[in-house]
Amino acid sequence: MLQEGWEETIARKTATAQLDNGVGCFLQIHPLAISDNLTHLGHSQLTVGRESSCGLCLPDSSVSRQHALIEKVGDGYFVTDLGSTNGTCVNEQKVSSVELTPGDRVQFGSYIFKFLSTNHIEMQYHEAIYSMMTRDGLTGTLNKRSFTDIINREFRRAVTRRTSLSLILFDIDHFKSVNDTHGHLAGDEVLQEMGRRISSVIAEHDVFARYGGEEFAILLSDVELAEAVELAERCRAVVAAEPFATSIQPLPVTISVGVAELSRSGCAKEPADLIEAADAQLYAAKDGGRNQVCTAD
């Protein structure tokens, strides 16, 4: 049903985009919106904010009443922050005023949009929708649906070829208290920074996904347990190395990590068995005091 919904949305939205050549668009990628996710920016100005009178109304407390201004100047579009409380970010950097380029990620509070330019908008839209179907809009990591497809394929390959397949599962310690104490915008910022830090220590070909709310997965093909544990420890260390910068204050963050490998996971006959084995070690790490890596040797 989800796939059918996306296909219908692609057809409808793309048809609309074709009728608006010469006008840039914002495609909402977080929070995920299957319908009504495309905003045409027009030929003059568009105010973004929480007030209902804004051209792009974002009803969320993390968005200021009048947050930012989108203005078309010549053939380009500029975004200007209007002194908002939480700032306006383009590609994860706070800006006062900047010209947008195709593919930019523009964030107002907890809302994230992808900017589509006036040229080749249909192609950009298809590419952006495909990314939304496969990647988590907040962190940029693969989403659970993509991860499930990949682990099913890699599990079958590893069993058939009798090669190694390791899985790292981790989640953020006491993440609920971050949201409860500092608000969901700070929580979103922690998740975004988590994606950046982990990506900095894993290989480009490693499968990195947001598996749940604050839970992440790293799938390692042709990697044995000892090497997977070393990588897991590097992930744990880079997270704990220094506090995460947020709009509230720097926050200390740690993760609990579980590691499992196909050949050491008993009678693993399905991908779910490998996931269950790694998950059991993740909970062992939590029970053991958190901020550590656990595995069954």
Summary of the structure (lengths in Angstrom):
residues: 297
radius of gyration: 21.1
end to end distance: 41.4
largest distance: 64.2
contacts: 957
relative contact order: 0.11
helix: 37%
strand: 27%
